[in-house]
Amino acid sequence: MKTRNGPVSREVDVKKNVTLRIFGVGGAGCNAVEHMMKGGFEGASFVAANTDLQSMLDLSAHYVLPLGPMLTRGLGTGGDPELGRAAAEEDAEQFRKLCADVSVVVIVAGLGGGAGTGASPVLARIAREAGALVLAMVTLPFDCEGARRQEQAASGLEQLKEIADAVICLPNQRMLGVIDENTSLLETFKITNGFLAEGMRGIHRLLSRTGIINVDFADLCAVVRGRHAESVFASAEARGEHRCREAIEKLMNSPLLEGGAVLSDADAVLVSLVGGPNLTMAEVNRVMTGINRACENAQVVMGASIDEKCNDRLEITVIATRREQSEAPWMAQRGGEGSRLPRKDVTTGKAPGESAGEEGSELDGQFFQETPPVRPPSRFVPPPPDLPPEKKHQMLAQKQGKPYRKPKSKMRQGMLPLDIVSKGRFEKSEPTIYHGEDLDVPTYIRRGVPLN
């Protein structure tokens, strides 16, 4: 570049520095981050955030952040997501400092409890406000953990999907298809953390390596930014002569891809291949053919790079973003998934086996109708039946939500037909008259008082 004072040389750094920060939120998230740190993620920084101070004493993360110490006093949330959200809001300023000038924020958490479910959406919101690309890797509880944790996990997942750019969801129940009956509980969670670490390692490779067919931070943003959808990250590797076929089989059998079913529903797919110096174009073509066959309707972005350390190892990383689960237009044309009407040809407008002649059309018009006539509903509304008073009171009490008590029958009083009996030996005695009344006659008879 030239100026009035003469030529000026300026060295331009064409490589953009992409910073990656991984947050482990809650007990499960902190354990997963601790497992990831053993995998050697160069250039990435790790943060452990939890409300339970006792579980954070032996963590080796770069940053350890106690959440809501004034609110929870370091004793945890007791499985209450609202308490976890309030604890994260209490330390929102600490989250803002940790998310400042960060390119990619990855949130690792286990949903269903209190800290991970409540604090993860708060962290995702703060990271987005800081301008970072927000990815979340979450696990869902086992079925045996109860309906309450399942409901809390589903609610937390929806909140996280509304804020984060992409959410990787791994149900723990799916791990039962990977382990056997003799696998211990600690080993089961170790395998789950291993799957999360593999997905995280694939993201790290995309951001830290420059490939021959380059896939960089901008491609990652194009696949996941702003979609707020449920995404899937899976990774597989193989060695030897048949490494392409073995890597594809491992990828399609990955629990993260649900046996390859996710790729058929994907809207965008990013594929990264990493191999040694002996990686051939035929192998790249073979791998991409298998992936393209599984996701025919998706936008596929492919990258390939060479790593001297791989030797004869081939590594494949797939990032797939699902489409919205809505009815496709062709489903409406077919009358829905359960419809058995044949699909019509777009060139002739007729179904398979339908005659194109005019006579056939006339006969079909005379004897067959595609849409049967709809009979208008009757406008006559019959009067309601007459109900006895007791039934009316019962229905009124049910409508008002009050208990219905059957009324007691009223008792009637009357005069007893008593005859005046003989006085016996007092028959000849003079009656006792007082103020004109015969006191020998019982009072209730003289005064006309009815007896019950």
C-alpha positions in Angstrom: 0.0 0.0 0.0 1.3 3.5 -0.9 0.9 6.8 0.9 2.1 10.3 0.3 5.1 9.6 2.5 6.1 6.5 0.5 5.4 2.8 0.5 4.4 1.1 3.7 4.5 -2.7 4.2 2.0 -4.3 6.5 2.0 -7.9 7.7 -1.6 -9.3 7.8 -2.5 -12.3 10.0 -4.9 -14.2 7.8 -5.6 -16.9 10.4 -8.4 -16.0 12.7 -8.0 -17.0 16.3 -11.1 -18.9 17.3 -11.4 -19.3 21.1 -13.4 -22.3 22.5 -14.6 -22.4 26.1 -16.4 -25.4 27.5 -18.7 -25.0 30.6 -19.7 -27.9 32.7 -22.9 -27.0 34.5 -24.3 -29.1 37.4 -23.0 -32.4 38.8 -23.2 -34.4 35.5 -21.8 -31.5 33.5 -18.8 -31.1 35.8 -18.1 -34.8 35.7 -18.2 -34.8 31.8 -15.9 -31.8 31.6 -13.5 -33.5 34.0 -13.5 -36.5 31.7 -12.9 -34.3 28.6 -9.9 -32.6 30.1 -8.0 -36.0 30.0 -8.4 -36.0 26.2 -6.0 -33.1 25.5 -8.1 -30.3 24.0 -5.3 -27.9 23.1 -6.3 -24.3 23.2 -9.7 -24.9 24.8 -10.5 -23.7 28.4 -12.8 -25.5 30.8 -15.1 -24.0 33.4 -16.9 -26.0 36.1 -20.0 -24.4 37.6 -22.2 -26.0 40.3 -24.2 -25.2 43.4 -22.8 -28.1 45.4 -19.4 -26.9 46.7 -18.5 -30.3 48.2 -18.5 -31.9 44.7 -16.2 -29.2 43.3 -13.2 -29.6 45.7 -11.2 -32.0 43.6 -12.0 -30.6 40.1 -9.1 -29.7 37.8 -10.9 -27.2 35.5 -9.3 -23.9 34.6 -12.1 -22.0 36.2 -14.3 -23.2 39.1 -17.4 -21.2 39.7 -19.7 -21.8 42.7 -23.2 -20.8 41.7 -25.5 -18.9 44.2 -23.4 -19.3 47.4 -25.6 -16.8 49.2 -28.8 -18.5 48.0 -28.0 -22.2 48.3 -25.1 -21.9 50.8 -23.2 -24.4 48.8 -25.6 -27.2 49.6 -27.1 -27.7 46.1 -30.6 -27.2 44.8 -32.4 -30.3 45.9 -33.4 -31.0 42.3 -35.3 -27.7 41.9 -34.7 -26.1 38.5 -36.1 -22.7 39.7 -33.5 -22.6 42.4 -30.8 -23.5 39.9 -31.9 -20.6 37.6 -32.0 -18.2 40.5 -28.4 -19.3 41.5 -27.2 -18.7 38.0 -28.8 -15.2 37.9 -27.0 -14.4 41.1 -23.7 -15.0 39.4 -24.6 -13.7 36.0 -21.8 -11.1 36.1 -19.2 -13.9 36.5 -20.7 -15.7 33.4 -20.4 -12.5 31.4 -16.7 -12.1 32.2 -16.1 -15.7 31.2 -18.0 -15.4 28.0 -16.4 -12.1 26.9 -14.3 -12.3 23.7 -15.1 -16.1 23.2 -16.0 -17.4 19.8 -17.7 -20.7 20.7 -19.3 -21.5 24.1 -20.2 -25.2 24.7 -22.5 -26.0 27.6 -22.3 -29.5 28.9 -25.0 -30.5 31.4 -27.3 -33.2 32.6 -31.0 -32.3 32.4 -33.6 -33.4 35.0 -32.0 -32.1 38.2 -31.8 -28.6 39.6 -28.4 -26.9 38.7 -28.0 -28.2 35.1 -31.6 -27.8 34.1 -32.1 -24.3 35.6 -28.7 -22.7 35.1 -27.9 -23.9 31.5 -30.5 -21.6 29.8 -29.3 -18.6 31.8 -25.7 -19.3 30.7 -26.8 -19.8 27.0 -28.6 -16.4 27.1 -25.5 -14.6 28.5 -23.2 -16.2 26.0 -25.4 -15.2 23.1 -25.6 -11.7 24.4 -21.8 -11.7 24.4 -21.8 -12.6 20.7 -20.6 -16.2 20.9 -21.8 -19.2 19.0 -23.6 -21.3 21.7 -23.7 -25.1 21.5 -25.1 -27.3 24.2 -24.4 -31.0 24.9 -26.9 -32.4 27.3 -28.0 -35.8 28.6 -31.5 -36.9 29.6 -32.3 -39.1 32.6 -32.9 -42.8 32.6 -36.6 -44.0 32.6 -36.0 -45.5 36.1 -35.3 -42.0 37.5 -39.0 -41.2 37.6 -41.5 -39.1 35.8 -40.7 -35.9 37.7 -37.1 -35.8 36.4 -38.3 -36.7 32.9 -40.7 -33.8 32.9 -38.1 -31.4 34.2 -35.6 -32.5 31.6 -38.1 -32.0 28.8 -38.9 -28.5 30.0 -35.3 -27.6 30.3 -34.5 -29.0 26.9 -37.2 -26.8 25.3 -35.9 -23.7 27.1 -32.4 -24.5 26.0 -33.4 -25.0 22.4 -35.1 -21.6 22.3 -31.8 -19.8 23.3 -28.8 -22.0 22.1 -27.9 -22.2 18.5 -27.8 -26.0 18.6 -28.4 -28.6 21.2 -26.9 -32.1 21.2 -29.2 -34.4 23.1 -28.1 -37.8 24.4 -30.7 -39.8 26.3 -29.1 -42.0 28.9 -31.7 -44.7 28.3 -30.1 -45.2 24.9 -27.0 -46.3 26.6 -28.7 -49.5 27.6 -28.3 -50.7 24.0 -24.6 -50.2 24.2 -23.8 -51.8 27.6 -24.4 -55.3 28.9 -25.9 -56.6 32.1 -22.6 -56.8 33.9 -21.6 -53.2 33.3 -21.3 -51.3 36.5 -23.0 -47.9 37.2 -19.7 -46.0 37.2 -18.7 -47.6 33.9 -22.0 -46.7 32.3 -21.6 -43.0 33.1 -18.0 -43.3 31.9 -19.2 -44.6 28.6 -21.7 -41.7 28.3 -19.0 -39.2 29.1 -16.9 -40.8 26.4 -19.6 -40.2 23.8 -19.8 -36.6 24.8 -16.0 -36.3 24.6 -16.0 -37.8 21.1 -18.5 -35.2 19.9 -16.5 -32.4 21.6 -13.3 -33.7 20.1 -14.9 -33.5 16.6 -15.9 -29.8 17.2 -12.4 -29.1 18.4 -10.8 -30.6 15.3 -13.0 -28.5 13.1 -12.0 -25.3 14.8 -8.3 -26.0 15.4 -7.0 -27.6 12.2 -6.7 -26.2 8.7 -7.5 -28.8 6.1 -6.9 -29.4 2.4 -10.6 -29.1 1.9 -11.1 -26.6 4.7 -14.1 -26.5 7.1 -13.7 -23.5 9.4 -15.6 -21.6 12.0 -17.8 -19.9 9.3 -19.0 -23.2 8.0 -19.9 -24.3 11.5 -21.9 -21.1 12.0 -23.7 -21.7 8.7 -24.8 -25.1 9.8 -26.0 -24.3 13.4 -26.2 -20.6 14.1 -29.7 -19.3 14.6 -31.5 -22.5 13.9 -32.4 -23.3 17.6 -32.9 -26.9 16.6 -31.9 -30.2 18.1 -28.5 -31.2 16.5 -26.5 -34.3 16.6 -22.7 -34.6 16.8 -21.1 -38.0 16.2 -17.6 -39.2 15.6 -16.1 -42.5 14.5 -12.7 -43.8 13.6 -11.2 -47.0 12.0 -7.8 -48.4 10.9 -6.6 -50.8 8.4 -7.5 -51.8 4.9 -11.2 -51.6 5.3 -11.2 -48.4 7.4 -13.8 -46.6 5.3 -16.4 -49.3 5.6 -15.8 -49.8 9.3 -15.9 -46.1 10.0 -19.2 -45.7 8.2 -20.7 -48.6 10.0 -19.6 -47.2 13.4 -21.0 -43.8 12.5 -24.4 -45.2 11.5 -24.6 -47.4 14.6 -23.7 -44.5 16.9 -26.4 -43.9 19.6 -26.1 -40.2 18.9 -27.3 -40.7 15.3 -30.1 -43.1 16.4 -28.9 -45.7 14.0 -28.7 -43.3 11.1 -32.3 -42.2 11.4 -31.3 -38.6 12.3 -29.5 -38.1 9.0 -32.6 -38.8 7.0 -34.4 -36.0 8.9 -31.4 -33.6 8.8 -31.7 -30.2 7.2 -27.9 -29.4 7.2 -24.9 -31.8 7.7 -21.3 -30.9 8.2 -18.7 -33.7 7.6 -15.1 -33.5 8.6 -12.6 -36.2 7.5 -9.1 -36.5 9.1 -6.6 -39.1 7.9 -2.9 -39.7 7.6 -0.7 -38.9 4.6 -2.0 -42.1 2.9 -5.6 -40.8 2.8 -6.8 -41.2 -0.9 -9.4 -39.4 -2.9 -11.1 -42.8 -3.5 -11.6 -43.2 0.3 -13.0 -39.7 0.7 -15.4 -40.4 -2.2 -16.4 -43.7 -0.6 -17.2 -42.1 2.7 -19.1 -39.2 1.3 -21.2 -41.5 -0.9 -22.4 -43.4 2.1 -23.2 -40.2 4.0 -25.0 -38.6 1.1 -27.1 -41.7 0.6 -28.3 -41.4 4.2 -29.1 -37.7 4.0 -30.3 -37.1 0.4 -32.4 -34.0 1.2 -29.8 -32.2 3.4 -27.3 -29.5 2.7 -23.9 -31.2 3.0 -20.7 -29.4 3.8 -17.5 -31.5 3.5 -14.0 -30.9 4.7 -10.8 -33.1 4.7 -7.5 -32.6 6.4 -4.2 -34.5 6.9 -2.7 -35.2 10.3 0.7 -36.8 10.5 -0.2 -38.4 13.8 -3.1 -40.4 12.4 -0.9 -42.8 10.3 -3.4 -45.3 9.0 -6.3 -44.0 11.2 -9.4 -42.4 9.6 -11.6 -40.1 11.7 -15.0 -38.9 10.7 -17.0 -36.2 12.5 -20.6 -35.5 11.5 -22.7 -32.5 12.7 -26.4 -32.8 11.7 -29.1 -30.3 12.3 -32.7 -31.7 12.3 -35.6 -30.1 10.4 -38.7 -28.9 12.3 -41.0 -31.8 12.9 -43.8 -30.6 10.8 -45.8 -32.3 8.1 -44.1 -32.1 4.8 -45.9 -30.7 1.7 -45.9 -34.0 -0.1 -47.6 -35.6 2.9 -50.6 -33.2 2.5 -50.8 -34.2 -1.2 -50.9 -37.8 -0.3 -53.6 -37.2 2.3 -51.3 -37.9 5.3 -49.1 -40.7 6.3 -52.0 -43.1 6.8 -53.6 -42.4 3.5 -53.6 -45.3 1.0 -54.5 -43.2 -2.0 -51.9 -43.7 -4.8 -49.7 -40.7 -5.7 -50.7 -39.1 -9.1 -48.2 -38.6 -11.9 -47.1 -34.9 -12.1 -47.0 -35.0 -15.9 -50.4 -36.7 -16.6 -52.2 -35.8 -13.4 -53.4 -39.4 -13.0 -52.7 -42.2 -10.6 -50.8 -45.4 -11.7 -53.2 -47.7 -13.7 -55.6 -44.8 -14.4 -56.7 -44.7 -18.1 -55.8 -41.5 -20.0 -58.7 -41.9 -22.5 -61.7 -39.6 -22.5 -64.2 -42.5 -22.2 -62.6 -43.7 -19.1 -62.7 -40.2 -17.6 -66.4 -39.9 -18.5 -67.2 -43.2 -16.9 -65.2 -42.4 -13.8 -67.1 -39.1 -13.6 -70.5 -40.9 -13.9 -69.9 -43.7 -11.5 -67.1 -42.7 -9.3 -66.5 -39.5 -7.3 -63.2 -38.6 -5.8 -64.9 -36.8 -3.0 -68.2 -38.2 -1.7 -71.0 -35.6 -1.1 -71.1 -34.3 2.4 -74.5 -34.4 4.0 -75.3 -31.2 5.8 -75.9 -31.6 9.5 -79.4 -31.5 10.9 -80.6 -28.2 12.4 -83.2 -29.8 14.6 -82.1 -29.8 18.2 -84.2 -32.0 20.4 -85.4 -30.5 23.7 -83.7 -31.6 26.9 -85.5 -34.3 28.8 -87.5 -33.4 31.9 -85.6 -34.2 35.1 -87.0 -34.7 38.5 -86.1 -32.0 41.1 -83.8 -34.3 42.9 -81.7 -35.0 39.7 -81.6 -31.2 39.0 -80.2 -30.5 42.4 -77.6 -33.3 42.0 -76.4 -32.0 38.6 -76.2 -28.4 40.0 -74.1 -29.6 42.9 -71.7 -31.5 40.6 -71.3 -28.4 38.4 -70.4 -26.2 41.4 -68.0 -28.8 42.7 -70.0 -29.3 45.9 -70.9 -32.7 47.6 -74.5 -33.7 46.9 -76.6 -34.8 49.9 -79.9 -36.4 49.3 -82.6 -34.4 51.2 -84.3 -36.1 54.1 -88.0 -36.9 53.9 -90.2 -34.5 55.9 -92.2 -36.0 58.8 -95.8 -35.2 59.2 -97.5 -34.8 62.6 -101.1 -35.7 63.4 -103.5 -36.7 66.1 -103.5 -40.2 67.4 -106.9 -41.9 67.3 -107.1 -42.6 71.0 -110.3 -43.8 72.6 -111.3 -42.8 76.1 -111.1 -46.0 78.1 -113.2 -46.7 81.2 -112.0 -45.3 84.5 -112.5 -48.6 86.2 -113.2 -48.2 90.0 -113.0 -44.4 89.6 -116.0 -44.5 87.2 -118.4 -43.2 89.9 -115.9 -40.6 91.3 -116.6 -37.0 90.6 -114.2 -35.4 88.0 -111.7 -33.0 89.2 -112.8 -29.7 87.7 -110.5 -26.7 87.8 -111.3 -23.5 85.9 -113.7 -25.5 83.8 -111.2 -28.2 82.8 -111.3 -31.9 83.7 -107.8 -32.5 85.2 -108.4 -36.3 85.0 -108.1 -36.0 81.2 -104.4 -36.0 80.1 -103.0 -32.6 79.3 -102.0 -33.4 75.6 -105.6 -34.4 75.0 -107.1 -31.4 76.6 -104.7 -29.0 74.8 -104.8 -30.9 71.5 -100.9 -31.5 71.3 -100.0 -34.1 68.6 -97.6 -36.9 69.6 -94.7 -37.9 67.3 
